[in-house]
Amino acid sequence: MIHRKKQRWIVFALLCLSLSVGLWAQAPDSTAKDKGSTDSASQPAATAPASQVDDTSYVIGADDILAISVWKEPEISRAVPVRSDGKISLPLVGEIQAAGRTPKQLKEDLTEKLKNYISEPEVTVIVQDSRSKKFNVMGQVARPGSYILSNSLTVLDALALAGGFRDFAKKKSIYVLRRNADGTDQRLPFNYKDVIAGKNVEQNVKLQPGDTLVVP
C-alpha cells in the first residue's frame, strides 16, 4: 500500500514539473524586448542633409530661394525668393540686391543694414533651393527632369546623372538647347558615339544654367 502511494506521488511530481517547463517555454522574453527597445532608443535621430552650396563661391541668381535667419528676430527671419530683378525684400532692410552676390557677401550686406536697427545682428543666409542653377534633361533617358548645375558639369556628366540611355535613344543625334543673352536659341550637337571614341570631344561642352539636353 505504501509502495503504491509512493508511485502516485512520483507521477504527480513529474506532471507538475512537465507543466512548469511548458509554461516557462511559452513565457515572452522580456530581456529581448527590453534590449530591442534600448537599441532602438539609442539610434541617432535622422538629421536633415546639409546645404550643398558653398556660401563663399556660389553666386545667387534670380528664382533662387534663400533662407535668411536673424538671431532672436523671428519677425525678420524667413525664406524669400530672389525676384527677376535680382533683389529681395526684408522687414527693416527693405529691398537689397541678392543676385550676383555670394551667400557670404549677402550676409555681410544684411548685417551692415541691420546695424541701424539691431545691436550686433547675427545673420545667416542659406540657399534653400538653387533654382537659378538648374538644367533640364529630356527624351530617351532613364530619369528625365531638372537637375542642379554644379561647376564644370558637361554633357557626359548630365547623361550619367540622368541614368543613361533608354533602348531606342538616338545617340548620334543628341543636342543641347541654349538661350543666348539676346534671347535667341542655340542648338549644340552632341554625337555620343564619337565623343566616347575620342572624336569631336569639343562637343562635350560645359552646361550653363537653363540649358536643356535633348536625347531623341
PyMOL commands that set and color helices and strands:
alter all, ss='L'
color gray80, all
select helices_A, chain A and resi 2-26+30-42+103-114+131-133+155-161+192-196+201-203
alter helices_A, ss='H'
color red, helices_A
select strands_A, chain A and resi 65-70+78-81+87-90+94-97+123-129+134-139+145-148+174-179+185-190+212-215
alter strands_A, ss='S'
color yellow, strands_A
deselect
rebuild
show_as cartoon
